[in-house]
Each structure stands twice: as structure tokens, then as C-alpha cells.
């Protein structure tokens, strides 16, 4: 519902933050769609910052899901994965 509200308001930053949250915390296979959508929204120059936002969001709430695991695999974030596993 929040996603629909952001879309209705044309709030791209709100949608981006919501997708970063989904990637950090979701266990839903359906939310895996957020990774390529988010990548296309922020382009190559903004992608590293989005990844950092996702990892920071994870740390703040101390839980993660399957979508975060997929991101770490796709982006080859092995150092970050070890840090989060020891968290």
C-alpha cells in the first residue's frame, strides 16, 4: 500500500527507500524484483550508495532475509556477509 502511495505521489526517493528496506529485510521471493528495479532507478553511479543504505538498514534492525542474501551473492559482497554473520 505504501508503494502505491509513493507511486501516486511520484515520490521516487520514497520508492527507492522502500525498495532498499525490502531488500534488507524481506523473505518474500516476490520482493526479489526490487533488486533490478532499484538498480535501474539509481543507475550505476548511485548503486553503491543504495547497497550501503541497504546494509546500514540491515544493521539498524539486526535481521535480514532471503532478498538480502541474494543481493550479497549477486554483488559478491563476501566481506559484508562475514561482517553481518558475526553481527
PyMOL commands that set and color helices and strands:
alter all, ss='L'
color gray80, all
select helices_A, chain A and resi 2-8+12-25+29-61+66-74+78-85
alter helices_A, ss='H'
color red, helices_A
deselect
rebuild
show_as cartoon
